[in-house]
Amino acid sequence: MSQLKKRQTRVVGFKETLKAIKAGQALKVYLAEDADQPIKNQIREAAKENKIPLEMVERKTYLGEACGIDVGSATAALIDKNDFSK
């Protein structure tokens, strides 16, 4: 998770993470163990289908803190900044 803290090219949250995975822009995905089960299922499936490494994080609050936000986050991803356009 140290990469997530240092790197500025990341997306935070379920929708943005899923979008980055499906677009082939995610380099690594982080998923909180205490996220809702439907979110965990979708992110795991998408990461597996796209062969993207997945790292589990104990709590949403830890993931949010690592991303520099004041609330928890179920998911986040490191992205290739050269590929990502919103």
Steps between C-alpha positions, in 0.01 A plus 500: 500500500802727525490546121149636531610762756789622284340492157287783371364306205222309666125474503293465814157346542307214349376662177834656407694184587269279297518743208882495510510120517264455206691758295828317561649798683530352849845373593404372845172492690441537875185363661386545860407180682208678668349619170150382410497152349354604159782755461763243595355249255497745207850633564649152549337372181607801293858488632523126430357534147747778420794332676557794735668439838262540794608587853262469791501775765359437847263799520340764279628769736862386444452509125344846511785627716758356259326689219507826693125529554312552825253215448531129438521352153402149397737501203786686336738434214839611378466609141720571204485880482587494131190292427238654725256760380185591687 
